[in-house]
């Protein structure tokens, strides 16, 4: 249910709140499940108590002679780390318990994926297992929690699993609503929300941080809420919409746009939980793996546009070997070095790129170079192939004649996107090279993108700068969006090409894999660390060794 102008008017009816009753249940029966506080009572923050006071408002329904919830649909938006999943887990256990007053309660913990579904269900199970009082009331396994006393059960479901819509829920949690973006997730959302009408006094709680795309379930709900004339701003960091006629509560913490993203005042305003210190936020702000847009979304709870250019302006240029900060470093890859090769191949409209990477040792930068073939003369390239089609048969001779012959490198491994290159890869394998596919949609590739991004943010890549303008142009033409599966890269413009960047990412990841393999090859021998006398003793006594006693 969304903000509405329905007919319910309870202004003159008796009202109260079950919020204090819910708080008492949580603080008496629920416990922390991780960290140094694990096993200790879950004591709620002031902001959580204020929220529950409003969420559990009741009005007297004379027609049924019962107290009923004012709000059926509730949206709670808070920054990352505020404890929203732990709170949702505790509220789910309250909804399942006899103290909720429900007969045969049906509680559903839902999420966009199986993995996300564990964010709330996992803490709920842990609470049952770690709290002696909850263990007396509930039984739990990996999928369901039961309460025999009131015949209730709690289940977790996800949009990517087998979902049945025949439930009559008393309480629903929709976790991280900003990740519900696909058609299947939208179908699950609609099925859950429409099921609320099947049962009196049911509630649906969505807990989330802000997202990227406003053309989503959360984005549309957020926009309607903040544009509603009844929206309240109790203080700078909180927006509240009490849509009583629509039975909808919007409770959202966010740093106002008037504060820049790097202003500690904005950090303080947006984060209501006392355990989130300024030091923690400062560490998050300086973390090279976190972009400014991601920090703004996760820690200020502000909607962030999807990233455009993957790397900040000037970042790639700052890692050139000709940059003033690097003039005292090793100039380039030494002859005889063992390099990792990566190939992102195309036939017609895109370019084909061969990138290579070298890492001398842990803690040192990765050196990267590339060569690009193109069947289009109007895009940056190193070699133009006339006739409108790239001949991939040109790549093995380039490896033999240039990488090995001219530069004097040893080829440790060749990885490739198998879409167009499988046949050539077999020929390279037959020629004695170690080859392996690297699937673009795999978790391995997602890790490779993240590793490359962190390396760039940490100044841990070197390239030839103006001596390889094609690579630089393609890296700077790469856009990226952060998804729940990691970076999704794309061309900033259709006229641009990014194959050299993709190949560089692949080669960079294999450089670190090669270093790990080299480190594993060193076998510790006991004799390497034993004094001479002990070495002799390890070989047995003189008599046992066949020596003649003096």
Helices and strands as residue ranges (DSSP letters): E 15-17, H 19-29, G 35-37, H 46-55, E 57-61, E 66-69, E 73-77, H 84-96, G 98-100, E 106-111, H 114-130, H 132-135, E 138-140, E 144-147, E 152-158, E 171-175, G 177-179, H 183-195, G 196-198, E 203-208, H 217-226, E 232-235, E 238-243, E 248-253, H 264-270, H 278-286, H 292-299, G 317-319, G 324-326, E 338-344, E 351-359, E 366-374, E 383-384, H 394-398, I 399-406, E 410-416, H 418-430, E 435-437, H 443-457, E 461-462, G 465-468, H 469-476, E 478-483, E 486-491, H 499-521, G 526-529, H 532-538
